[in-house]
């Protein structure tokens, strides 16, 4: 069975794409007016002065600018796979799945970042650490020292719907494991279950190795992890799978 979905777009997927596009446009327009939405809605490390609890939710509606690649590929995947899941689960359950996997991705990313932070500062004297935090709050650091890592932790927000999108990919692979997807590079068919497993393995490799360090690989894995347990829970506590 090859996957060739129709062009219709169900309401939740449509409104999620619309919301992401509107936030993307607002980010660009408000930046010209001197307002940085990243510093308000992006997800910061909890020890940062910029962290707010609501960012665990709002970060997934933000995407990097000025390029279109980040938002385009996320929204394309949401469109391609999300509408299939919404058709199976219905609007309410699909929206719940999307938001929970997005928030779950944020929690895993924060947990991993916290572990990395604790490892980085393990051998730093308390007074020196306090100084590094002070200059980090100003966006500054001392090159070649742990100060540079601390500044990165404190001032680099995580943004994007990728965590929720990876949850959707996982969900599609679990519901339709033997459906064939046509890859673009290379242009060969692959069953959904192998595609998801391969993608997850790559994310784990990139996350552990530090390759593509600017990408929140563990957030992607977090979305898949929360998606997996949600589907298993629904499957166990329902007479029907959806």
LUMDRENDO-370847 format. One line per field, with one value per residue: residue in three letters; z, x, y of N, C-alpha, C, O in turn. Coordinates in steps of 0.05 Angstrom, whole numbers, plus 5000, padded with zeros to 4 digits. Layout:
BEGIN
res <- [ALA	...] $
nz <- [Z	...] $
nx <- [X	...] $
ny <- [Y	...] $
caz <- [Z	...] $
cax <- [X	...] $
cay <- [Y	...] $
cz <- [Z	...] $
cx <- [X	...] $
cy <- [Y	...] $
oz <- [Z	...] $
ox <- [X	...] $
oy <- [Y	...] $
***
This chain:
BEGIN
res <- [UNK	UNK	UNK	UNK	UNK	UNK	UNK	UNK	UNK	UNK	UNK	UNK	UNK	UNK	UNK	UNK	UNK	UNK	UNK	UNK	UNK	UNK	UNK	UNK	UNK	UNK	UNK	UNK	UNK	UNK	UNK	UNK	UNK	UNK	UNK	UNK	UNK	UNK	UNK	UNK	UNK	UNK	UNK	UNK	UNK	UNK	UNK	UNK	UNK	UNK	UNK	UNK	UNK	UNK	UNK	UNK	UNK	UNK	UNK	UNK	UNK	UNK	UNK	UNK	UNK	UNK	UNK	UNK	UNK	UNK	UNK	UNK	UNK	UNK	UNK	UNK	UNK	UNK	UNK	UNK	UNK	UNK	UNK	UNK	UNK	UNK	UNK	UNK	UNK	UNK	UNK	UNK	UNK	UNK	UNK	UNK	UNK	UNK	UNK	UNK	UNK	UNK	UNK	UNK	UNK	UNK	UNK	UNK	UNK	UNK	UNK	UNK	UNK	UNK	UNK	UNK	UNK	UNK	UNK	UNK	UNK	UNK	UNK	UNK	UNK	UNK	UNK	UNK	UNK	UNK	UNK	UNK	UNK	UNK	UNK	UNK	UNK	UNK	UNK	UNK	UNK	UNK	UNK	UNK	UNK	UNK	UNK	UNK	UNK	UNK	UNK	UNK	UNK	UNK	UNK	UNK	UNK	UNK	UNK	UNK	UNK	UNK	UNK	UNK	UNK	UNK	UNK	UNK	UNK	UNK	UNK	UNK	UNK	UNK	UNK	UNK	UNK	UNK	UNK	UNK	UNK	UNK	UNK	UNK	UNK	UNK	UNK	UNK	UNK	UNK	UNK	UNK	UNK	UNK	UNK	UNK	UNK	UNK	UNK	UNK	UNK	UNK	UNK	UNK	UNK	UNK	UNK	UNK	UNK	UNK	UNK	UNK	UNK	UNK	UNK	UNK	UNK	UNK	UNK	UNK	UNK	UNK	UNK	UNK	UNK	UNK	UNK	UNK	UNK	UNK	UNK	UNK	UNK	UNK	UNK	UNK	UNK	UNK	UNK	UNK	UNK	UNK] $
nz <- [5000	4980	5003	4988	5001	5002	4982	5019	5080	5148	5204	5253	5238	5197	5226	5262	5227	5207	5254	5266	5220	5226	5274	5257	5218	5251	5284	5249	5233	5282	5300	5268	5290	5338	5377	5405	5395	5404	5453	5487	5477	5462	5486	5544	5584	5650	5692	5671	5669	5633	5629	5628	5652	5616	5568	5556	5527	5488	5456	5415	5374	5350	5302	5270	5240	5187	5146	5110	5114	5163	5185	5140	5129	5177	5177	5129	5141	5182	5153	5116	5147	5194	5181	5168	5216	5246	5217	5232	5289	5303	5317	5371	5399	5367	5372	5426	5427	5395	5426	5475	5460	5441	5487	5519	5490	5501	5556	5558	5530	5565	5609	5590	5577	5628	5653	5620	5634	5689	5687	5660	5697	5740	5763	5775	5815	5867	5873	5825	5789	5800	5781	5726	5713	5721	5681	5639	5640	5616	5566	5554	5553	5573	5528	5510	5559	5610	5617	5567	5552	5592	5581	5532	5548	5579	5545	5497	5463	5454	5397	5355	5322	5319	5357	5368	5316	5306	5342	5315	5268	5292	5311	5263	5241	5278	5273	5219	5201	5158	5113	5053	5044	5000	4992	4984	4978	4981	4922	4938	4958	5026	5083	5133	5186	5187	5169	5211	5254	5234	5230	5283	5305	5280	5302	5355	5351	5330	5373	5417	5398	5388	5339	5292	5332	5340	5334	5366	5382	5423	5438	5395	5400	5449	5436	5405	5443	5482	5449	5436	5486	5496	5455	5467	5517	5503	5471	5506	5542	5515	5478	5425	5381	5369] $
nx <- [5017	5015	5028	4988	4960	4898	4880	4853	4845	4840	4807	4838	4892	4895	4887	4929	4973	4961	4965	5020	5043	5025	5050	5102	5104	5092	5137	5177	5157	5150	5202	5225	5203	5228	5217	5231	5207	5227	5254	5212	5174	5203	5234	5270	5326	5312	5343	5355	5346	5309	5272	5205	5147	5105	5130	5140	5098	5089	5135	5132	5105	5138	5188	5252	5281	5313	5302	5261	5262	5259	5206	5177	5189	5171	5117	5101	5108	5071	5025	5025	5026	4998	4944	4926	4927	4891	4845	4837	4836	4803	4787	4794	4824	4869	4890	4902	4942	4981	4994	5011	5055	5087	5096	5119	5166	5192	5201	5236	5279	5294	5309	5353	5387	5394	5424	5470	5487	5498	5541	5578	5590	5609	5660	5670	5685	5642	5641	5664	5628	5583	5600	5606	5552	5532	5555	5536	5482	5485	5494	5546	5612	5671	5718	5737	5729	5688	5651	5632	5599	5560	5537	5514	5476	5442	5423	5404	5348	5301	5264	5207	5163	5180	5186	5132	5119	5153	5130	5082	5101	5120	5071	5044	5076	5066	5011	5005	5044	5064	5055	5078	5126	5150	5214	5251	5305	5347	5306	5269	5222	5200	5180	5136	5147	5201	5223	5211	5239	5291	5297	5291	5336	5377	5369	5381	5435	5457	5444	5473	5525	5535	5537	5512	5498	5466	5415	5357	5360	5345	5297	5266	5268	5243	5190	5176	5180	5141	5097	5096	5084	5035	5002	5006	4981	4929	4914	4912	4872	4826	4769	4772	4825	4828] $
ny <- [4976	5042	5108	5158	5213	5249	5317	5346	5384	5375	5408	5419	5410	5448	5496	5495	5499	5550	5581	5575	5599	5651	5667	5664	5705	5748	5748	5766	5816	5844	5844	5882	5926	5929	5891	5830	5769	5719	5722	5725	5684	5639	5578	5578	5559	5536	5561	5609	5680	5694	5655	5631	5598	5590	5585	5532	5516	5556	5557	5520	5544	5579	5595	5591	5649	5689	5654	5605	5551	5521	5528	5512	5457	5433	5447	5423	5368	5364	5374	5331	5283	5293	5304	5254	5226	5258	5247	5195	5195	5237	5307	5327	5288	5285	5338	5339	5300	5325	5371	5350	5319	5360	5391	5351	5342	5390	5385	5341	5363	5405	5375	5346	5389	5410	5369	5370	5421	5416	5380	5411	5452	5426	5427	5479	5534	5561	5619	5635	5612	5642	5691	5679	5669	5720	5752	5723	5737	5785	5772	5760	5729	5691	5675	5608	5584	5552	5590	5606	5563	5567	5617	5604	5565	5597	5637	5619	5604	5549	5534	5519	5472	5421	5379	5363	5349	5306	5271	5262	5237	5190	5170	5161	5121	5080	5071	5059	5019	4989	5018	5047	5097	5147	5165	5227	5235	5183	5171	5126	5074	5064	5028	5054	5042	5029	5076	5111	5087	5090	5146	5161	5136	5164	5215	5204	5191	5239	5272	5251	5251	5304	5327	5374	5413	5457	5441	5417	5358	5322	5341	5327	5271	5268	5283	5239	5199	5213	5210	5156	5131	5154	5133	5079	5079	5097	5054	5012	5027	5032	5007	5009	5026	5081] $
caz <- [5000	4979	5017	4970	5014	4987	4987	5039	5105	5170	5218	5272	5223	5184	5246	5273	5207	5206	5278	5263	5200	5237	5293	5241	5206	5273	5293	5230	5233	5308	5302	5255	5309	5362	5396	5399	5404	5414	5481	5502	5472	5459	5510	5556	5606	5674	5708	5658	5678	5612	5629	5638	5651	5592	5544	5550	5508	5466	5439	5392	5353	5341	5284	5264	5217	5167	5126	5111	5115	5189	5187	5117	5132	5199	5168	5108	5154	5197	5133	5104	5165	5215	5173	5168	5244	5253	5205	5247	5317	5308	5323	5399	5407	5353	5384	5452	5421	5385	5447	5495	5449	5440	5515	5527	5477	5516	5582	5554	5523	5589	5626	5578	5580	5656	5657	5607	5650	5714	5680	5652	5720	5763	5776	5776	5843	5870	5867	5796	5775	5804	5762	5699	5710	5720	5654	5620	5640	5598	5539	5550	5563	5570	5508	5517	5586	5614	5615	5541	5553	5610	5567	5512	5562	5590	5526	5471	5465	5436	5383	5333	5326	5311	5377	5362	5289	5309	5354	5293	5252	5307	5311	5236	5239	5295	5263	5192	5200	5132	5091	5040	5039	4979	5000	4963	4975	4953	4914	4940	4977	5051	5101	5153	5211	5184	5167	5238	5269	5224	5237	5312	5310	5271	5322	5379	5344	5329	5400	5434	5386	5387	5311	5289	5359	5342	5331	5391	5375	5445	5438	5375	5412	5470	5423	5397	5468	5494	5430	5439	5510	5494	5438	5482	5537	5490	5461	5529	5557	5496	5464	5398	5382	5366] $
cax <- [5000	5030	5015	4982	4937	4882	4890	4836	4859	4821	4807	4860	4917	4893	4890	4957	4990	4955	4977	5049	5050	5020	5071	5126	5102	5093	5165	5192	5146	5156	5231	5231	5194	5245	5207	5242	5188	5242	5261	5187	5159	5221	5238	5296	5335	5299	5360	5359	5327	5289	5253	5178	5135	5088	5147	5139	5076	5091	5159	5126	5093	5159	5207	5275	5280	5294	5297	5235	5265	5251	5177	5166	5190	5154	5089	5097	5104	5046	5004	5026	5020	4979	4916	4918	4921	4867	4823	4834	4830	4785	4800	4801	4846	4894	4901	4914	4967	5000	5003	5025	5082	5103	5104	5137	5191	5204	5210	5260	5300	5302	5322	5380	5402	5402	5445	5494	5496	5510	5567	5595	5597	5615	5686	5673	5682	5617	5643	5669	5603	5565	5609	5599	5523	5527	5562	5518	5457	5490	5500	5575	5626	5700	5724	5754	5724	5661	5634	5620	5577	5539	5523	5498	5454	5424	5413	5396	5321	5292	5239	5198	5143	5193	5180	5105	5119	5165	5110	5064	5115	5119	5043	5038	5090	5053	4985	5007	5073	5071	5050	5103	5131	5170	5234	5261	5334	5344	5278	5262	5201	5207	5157	5135	5160	5230	5229	5210	5261	5316	5298	5296	5364	5394	5366	5396	5463	5464	5442	5495	5551	5539	5536	5489	5493	5446	5388	5348	5354	5332	5269	5253	5265	5223	5164	5171	5177	5115	5077	5095	5070	5007	4988	5004	4960	4902	4909	4907	4849	4803	4760	4782	4851	4826] $
cay <- [5000	5067	5130	5181	5225	5270	5345	5359	5391	5376	5434	5423	5413	5474	5518	5494	5511	5579	5594	5576	5619	5678	5672	5668	5732	5767	5748	5782	5843	5857	5849	5908	5947	5928	5871	5803	5749	5696	5726	5723	5659	5617	5563	5583	5543	5546	5578	5635	5701	5697	5632	5633	5572	5587	5579	5504	5514	5576	5553	5503	5560	5596	5582	5609	5668	5698	5633	5592	5522	5510	5527	5498	5428	5426	5449	5403	5343	5366	5372	5305	5261	5301	5302	5226	5220	5272	5233	5170	5200	5259	5332	5330	5270	5293	5362	5331	5286	5345	5389	5334	5312	5384	5397	5330	5348	5412	5374	5325	5381	5418	5355	5341	5413	5412	5349	5381	5445	5406	5368	5433	5469	5409	5433	5508	5544	5576	5648	5638	5606	5666	5712	5671	5674	5749	5762	5710	5752	5808	5761	5760	5705	5691	5654	5586	5575	5542	5613	5606	5544	5578	5638	5591	5553	5618	5657	5607	5591	5528	5542	5501	5451	5395	5358	5353	5337	5279	5255	5255	5217	5165	5161	5150	5096	5060	5064	5049	5011	4977	5037	5055	5125	5151	5185	5245	5230	5176	5167	5098	5070	5052	5025	5075	5033	5031	5105	5123	5076	5102	5174	5162	5128	5186	5236	5196	5193	5267	5284	5241	5258	5333	5337	5392	5421	5478	5429	5404	5330	5308	5349	5310	5245	5271	5282	5211	5183	5218	5200	5127	5123	5162	5114	5054	5083	5096	5027	4995	5035	5036	4983	5014	5040	5110] $
cz <- [5000	4991	4997	4981	4996	4996	5008	5065	5127	5187	5237	5258	5209	5203	5259	5253	5206	5230	5275	5242	5211	5258	5279	5229	5228	5284	5275	5232	5259	5312	5290	5273	5335	5383	5387	5411	5415	5443	5499	5501	5468	5486	5520	5578	5632	5692	5696	5668	5658	5612	5641	5634	5625	5567	5537	5529	5483	5447	5414	5369	5341	5322	5277	5239	5211	5146	5130	5115	5140	5190	5163	5121	5155	5190	5146	5121	5170	5177	5122	5122	5186	5207	5172	5197	5254	5242	5220	5276	5322	5318	5352	5407	5392	5365	5411	5447	5413	5408	5468	5485	5447	5467	5525	5515	5492	5542	5579	5547	5547	5607	5616	5582	5609	5663	5645	5623	5675	5709	5674	5676	5744	5778	5777	5805	5844	5863	5837	5780	5777	5784	5733	5694	5707	5692	5633	5618	5621	5570	5533	5560	5559	5551	5518	5545	5587	5613	5589	5540	5570	5596	5545	5525	5569	5569	5499	5475	5446	5423	5362	5342	5321	5331	5372	5335	5290	5323	5333	5275	5266	5307	5284	5233	5255	5284	5235	5187	5173	5108	5079	5036	5017	4988	4977	4957	4993	4947	4914	4961	5003	5069	5124	5179	5210	5181	5194	5255	5260	5232	5266	5319	5302	5292	5347	5374	5344	5357	5418	5424	5386	5359	5307	5317	5362	5340	5357	5386	5398	5447	5417	5386	5434	5459	5415	5422	5480	5475	5433	5463	5510	5478	5453	5504	5525	5481	5483	5542	5539	5484	5435	5401	5382	5377] $
cx <- [5018	5014	5012	4957	4923	4891	4873	4852	4839	4826	4831	4886	4917	4899	4917	4976	4986	4968	5007	5058	5046	5041	5097	5126	5105	5122	5181	5183	5154	5185	5239	5223	5209	5236	5217	5223	5203	5247	5236	5175	5177	5226	5267	5301	5324	5316	5365	5338	5305	5268	5226	5164	5118	5104	5147	5117	5081	5114	5152	5112	5113	5178	5229	5271	5308	5288	5270	5237	5254	5220	5165	5166	5173	5125	5082	5092	5078	5023	5002	5016	4999	4950	4907	4910	4896	4842	4817	4823	4807	4800	4810	4825	4872	4906	4914	4941	4988	5012	5019	5053	5099	5113	5124	5165	5206	5215	5235	5284	5311	5318	5351	5398	5412	5425	5471	5505	5510	5538	5587	5606	5606	5640	5691	5667	5656	5619	5649	5644	5584	5573	5602	5569	5517	5533	5545	5492	5460	5496	5529	5587	5656	5707	5742	5750	5695	5641	5619	5596	5554	5523	5505	5473	5433	5411	5404	5369	5317	5266	5233	5178	5154	5186	5153	5104	5132	5146	5090	5076	5114	5091	5036	5051	5078	5026	4986	5036	5082	5065	5076	5104	5152	5189	5242	5290	5342	5315	5271	5239	5212	5183	5159	5149	5190	5239	5230	5233	5287	5319	5304	5325	5383	5393	5382	5426	5472	5464	5465	5522	5557	5540	5510	5479	5472	5417	5381	5340	5339	5303	5253	5248	5244	5194	5157	5165	5149	5093	5074	5079	5041	4991	4985	4982	4932	4895	4901	4880	4825	4795	4769	4808	4849	4799] $
cy <- [5025	5089	5154	5195	5245	5297	5359	5363	5393	5401	5439	5427	5441	5497	5518	5506	5541	5593	5596	5597	5647	5686	5678	5696	5753	5770	5767	5811	5857	5861	5875	5931	5946	5908	5843	5782	5724	5698	5724	5696	5635	5603	5566	5563	5553	5563	5605	5654	5704	5675	5640	5606	5568	5581	5550	5498	5531	5570	5538	5518	5580	5581	5602	5625	5677	5677	5620	5561	5509	5506	5511	5468	5418	5426	5429	5376	5342	5362	5343	5283	5268	5298	5273	5218	5233	5258	5207	5176	5220	5284	5334	5313	5277	5318	5356	5318	5306	5362	5374	5327	5337	5392	5376	5334	5370	5402	5358	5342	5395	5400	5350	5365	5417	5393	5360	5405	5435	5394	5391	5449	5453	5417	5463	5517	5561	5606	5653	5632	5629	5688	5705	5675	5703	5760	5748	5725	5776	5798	5759	5734	5709	5669	5633	5575	5564	5565	5614	5587	5555	5599	5626	5579	5574	5634	5645	5593	5568	5536	5521	5480	5423	5373	5346	5339	5309	5260	5245	5234	5189	5153	5149	5123	5073	5052	5051	5039	5001	4994	5046	5085	5127	5173	5203	5240	5206	5170	5137	5095	5057	5050	5045	5067	5035	5060	5117	5113	5088	5131	5178	5156	5150	5209	5229	5199	5222	5280	5276	5251	5288	5344	5353	5402	5443	5467	5414	5375	5316	5317	5332	5282	5246	5271	5254	5194	5188	5208	5170	5119	5132	5142	5087	5056	5082	5068	5008	5001	5041	5010	4984	5028	5070	5118] $
oz <- [5019	4989	4992	4971	4977	5014	5015	5071	5127	5185	5237	5265	5210	5196	5266	5260	5204	5227	5282	5247	5206	5258	5287	5230	5225	5291	5285	5233	5259	5327	5300	5271	5353	5406	5365	5435	5432	5458	5523	5521	5470	5507	5507	5590	5637	5707	5708	5675	5664	5598	5662	5614	5614	5547	5514	5515	5461	5423	5393	5348	5324	5326	5278	5220	5228	5130	5152	5118	5139	5195	5167	5117	5154	5196	5145	5112	5170	5183	5119	5114	5195	5223	5175	5201	5268	5255	5221	5285	5342	5326	5356	5419	5404	5368	5417	5461	5422	5410	5478	5500	5451	5470	5538	5528	5496	5550	5595	5556	5550	5620	5632	5588	5614	5677	5658	5626	5682	5725	5682	5676	5765	5802	5779	5817	5825	5850	5826	5760	5758	5773	5718	5672	5692	5682	5612	5596	5612	5552	5510	5575	5545	5558	5534	5554	5568	5610	5588	5529	5562	5598	5541	5515	5566	5573	5481	5488	5425	5437	5352	5365	5320	5323	5372	5332	5277	5317	5334	5267	5253	5303	5283	5222	5247	5286	5229	5169	5165	5085	5094	5025	5017	4991	4954	4934	5017	4965	4893	4978	5002	5069	5133	5191	5230	5191	5200	5269	5277	5239	5274	5336	5316	5298	5359	5392	5356	5363	5432	5440	5385	5356	5318	5324	5384	5343	5368	5386	5392	5458	5422	5383	5439	5471	5418	5421	5487	5485	5431	5461	5521	5485	5451	5508	5536	5483	5479	5553	5548	5479	5422	5421	5394	5376] $
ox <- [5033	4990	5032	4935	4935	4907	4879	4871	4822	4847	4842	4901	4938	4914	4927	4994	5006	4980	5018	5078	5063	5050	5113	5147	5119	5130	5197	5200	5163	5193	5256	5234	5202	5246	5211	5224	5193	5245	5238	5167	5168	5222	5286	5283	5324	5305	5377	5316	5284	5248	5225	5169	5117	5092	5152	5118	5078	5113	5165	5108	5106	5183	5225	5258	5326	5270	5258	5217	5241	5210	5145	5146	5162	5110	5059	5074	5064	5003	4980	5001	4984	4933	4883	4890	4880	4821	4794	4805	4794	4823	4833	4843	4893	4931	4935	4960	5011	5036	5039	5072	5123	5136	5143	5185	5231	5237	5254	5306	5336	5338	5370	5422	5434	5444	5492	5529	5531	5556	5610	5629	5610	5642	5714	5647	5650	5602	5639	5638	5570	5556	5594	5562	5499	5518	5540	5480	5440	5501	5537	5574	5665	5704	5760	5766	5680	5617	5596	5575	5530	5498	5482	5451	5409	5389	5397	5367	5329	5247	5250	5177	5139	5182	5150	5090	5123	5146	5081	5062	5109	5088	5022	5039	5079	5018	4969	5050	5105	5069	5094	5085	5171	5181	5239	5298	5343	5299	5267	5236	5231	5166	5181	5163	5203	5261	5249	5246	5304	5341	5320	5337	5403	5414	5395	5440	5493	5481	5476	5539	5580	5543	5489	5456	5460	5398	5398	5316	5322	5286	5231	5226	5229	5177	5134	5148	5135	5072	5052	5061	5024	4969	4964	4968	4915	4872	4884	4867	4806	4812	4773	4813	4865	4793] $
oy <- [5028	5090	5167	5190	5256	5301	5382	5349	5411	5414	5460	5445	5455	5516	5540	5522	5557	5614	5617	5611	5665	5709	5695	5710	5773	5792	5783	5829	5880	5880	5889	5953	5962	5909	5834	5777	5710	5678	5722	5685	5612	5616	5558	5551	5578	5579	5622	5647	5716	5676	5653	5593	5547	5572	5543	5478	5522	5578	5542	5507	5596	5557	5627	5616	5673	5681	5622	5548	5488	5485	5497	5455	5396	5407	5419	5361	5322	5348	5332	5265	5251	5290	5267	5205	5221	5257	5199	5163	5219	5282	5342	5323	5276	5319	5367	5324	5305	5365	5384	5328	5335	5400	5383	5329	5368	5410	5360	5337	5398	5408	5350	5363	5425	5401	5359	5408	5446	5397	5389	5458	5464	5414	5472	5510	5575	5617	5673	5646	5636	5702	5722	5683	5711	5775	5759	5726	5787	5814	5757	5720	5726	5645	5638	5558	5566	5561	5623	5594	5552	5600	5635	5582	5570	5645	5661	5573	5568	5545	5506	5472	5403	5350	5321	5319	5290	5236	5222	5215	5169	5129	5128	5104	5050	5028	5034	5050	5004	4986	5053	5097	5111	5196	5195	5239	5209	5164	5125	5112	5042	5068	5051	5084	5043	5067	5132	5128	5095	5140	5195	5169	5155	5220	5247	5208	5229	5297	5293	5258	5297	5369	5345	5400	5446	5482	5400	5369	5299	5302	5325	5271	5226	5258	5246	5177	5168	5199	5159	5101	5118	5134	5074	5037	5069	5060	4991	4983	5055	4992	4964	5041	5083	5142] $
***
